[in-house]
Amino acid sequence: MLEHCGPSTASTVVPDILNAAGQGMQSEEAMVRQASVYGLGLCARFGGPSFGDDVASQVLPQLMNYVRYWKSDSIRNVEALENDNVDAPTDCAISAVCSVASHRPNVANEQVWAEWLSWLPLDSAAGDRLEAMDVHKVLLDQTEKNNQQLLGANNERLPAILSVLARAVRGIPLQNILTSANYDEGDDVSLMHPTDVVRLGVMVRKIAENENGKKVLQSLNQEDQMSLQNLK
């Protein structure tokens, strides 16, 4: 209803989603957690005034704490024993974080964007590949928009951003596939939408037009440089 019936439904739907998601994030069932954090992302995107800065300022720390908890090796490794899609709920939570930060920028400071960047790329074969593609699209969007809270002082995080995008272009790493029960030979490993790959190529060429940009690109490791140089 929230996603497809327009903003007129938000005042009715958002409070129920917030209540259900708050409980669902604590569930032992991975699919319930995934649905819950995904719902919070939808609230940020489609909630309008019903998901204002006051609500967003409460939801954002909850999502970030969720990601920190489930990305910790000790917790994730135990969960992985019973869940082939162990990283999918976390990928959706990371996506929800950037939805809140993008649509309610007043509640997202530089530290939020920097930590979000540190979680990327989403390249686990036990994750949500389609959600990963959307997250990498947001990273590209925000870089194109010159989001200084993401880029940092003097664009200090631009090399890290380009490295993430280069890795996303390459897709899910082979070593991640080999340790996953989710992938068979021939499965799609893409982590960026084709149109975003084209956009990235345009952005890289613009960056390379000046000396500072060339230095940034040359600071990347050889594999990342080759991935970006090979873009059409």
Salt bridges, closest charged atoms under 4 A:
GLU3 OE1 - HIS4 NE2 3.86
ASP53 OD1 - ARG104 NE 3.87
GLU79 OE2 - ARG33 NH2 3.17
ASP87 OD1 - ARG76 NE 2.77
GLU110 OE2 - ARG157 NH2 2.87
GLU115 OE2 - ARG68 NE 2.75
ASP134 OD1 - HIS193 NE2 2.87
ASP141 OD2 - LYS137 NZ 3.18
ASP141 OD1 - ARG199 NH2 2.59
GLU144 OE1 - ARG199 NH2 2.47
GLU156 OE2 - ARG157 NH1 3.47
ASP188 OD2 - ARG129 NH1 3.53
ASP196 OD1 - ARG199 NH1 2.72
GLU211 OE2 - LYS214 NZ 3.69
GLU223 OE2 - ARG170 NE 3.40
ASP224 OD1 - ARG170 NH1 2.91
